Amino acid sequence: MDTVREVAEEGKRLIDLAWLGELTRDDAVHRFVQVGDGMICSVTAGEIIDDGVRWLDANATRLRILGWCALLELPLLGGFAVLSLALGDYVAALLALALLGGMQFAHRKLIPHPAPIRRARRVRS
């Protein structure tokens, strides 16, 4: 089970490197097959790499926005709510908490779908 997990983690890392342009597709496929050590063939490795790169291309902007919002919203809105409570402005604290809750709800809607891009069908002969 640990071997399968290691191969999957290495596949994710290779997909990231291929998407960033640090590896060519063929190098990523070759390394994935080597890491798999007989568990994965080159055709399947190529499909996995291609699907992963397409998924990252489709969701890159959404993931970037989601990451910045998640990083900034809790310190800003949470800090504002705590400061408002400390100063006795309960309406502003309630507004900050409501906005924070709304942002959390929006984050649940912004999370990318597991398979947003359909793969091109292959003709098997």
N, C-alpha and C positions, 0 to 999 in steps of 0.2 A: 504494500500500500504506500509506503514511503517513497518507493521508486516512481510510482505513478505520479505522486504529488510533486516530486522533484522535476520530472519531465514536464508536467503542466506549468510549473513555475518558470522553468527555463523557456518554455514556449511563449509565455506571456512576455518575458524579458526580450526574447528575440523579436516578437511582434512590435514591441515598443521601439527597439533599435531600428527595425526596418522602417517603421513609420517616421522616425526622426531622420532617416536618411544616413544613419551611421553604418548600416549594413545593406548590401543589395539583397534583393529577394532570393536569389540563388544561394548566396552565402547563408542567409537565415534558414532556408530549407535544408541546406547541407548540414548545418550545425544542429538543427532540430532532429534530423535523422540520426546523427552521431550520438546525441544525448539519449535518444530513444533506444538505441542499441537493440534494434530488432523489433521494438514494440510499435513502430510507426514506419510506413513506407514513404517514399519521396513524394508520391502523388497526394497522399493524404496530408503530409506535412505542408506541401504547397497550398492546398486548399485551406488549411488552418491559418497559415500565415496570411494568405490573401483575404480571408474573411475577417481576420483581426485588424488588418490594415484598413479595410473598407469600413469596419465598424468605428475605428478611431477617426477616420476622415469624416464620417457622417456626424459624429458626436463631439468633435473637438471643441467647437465654440461653446456648446452647451455645457460641457464638463468644465471648461475654463471659467465661465460665468458662475457656475455652481460652486466651484472651489473658492473663488474670491468672496462670494456671498457668505459661504459657510465660515470662512476665515474672519470676516469683518463684522458680521451681524451680531454675534453673541457679545463680543467686547463692547461694541458701540451701543447697541440697544439695551443690553443688560446693564452696562455701566450707567447709561442714562436713566434707566428705571431705578437703580439703586441710589443714584444721586438725587433723583426726584423724591424718593421716599425719605432720604435723609433730610432734605430741605422741606418736607411736608407738603409737596405738590402731588397729591394723590391722583389727580386727573392726568397729569403728564406721565406718571408712573404707569397708570392703567393703559394709557395710549401707547407707551413704549412696549409694554408687555403684549398688547393686542397686535401691534405691528410685528413684534418678534414671532408671535404665534402664526400670523399670516405669512411671514417669510418661511417659517418651517413647513407650513402647508404647501406653499409654492415650490419648495425644494422637493417635496414628495412628487409633485407633478412634473418637475424638470428632470428627474432621474431618467436616463436613457432606457429605452426598451431593450430587452436582452438580444433581440435579433431584428434591428430596424431595416436592414438591407437584405433583400432576397438575392441569393446566389444565382448566377447564370446557370441554366440547365445544361448539362453535358449530354451529348448523344453517345450512348454506349453501343459499341458495335460488336 
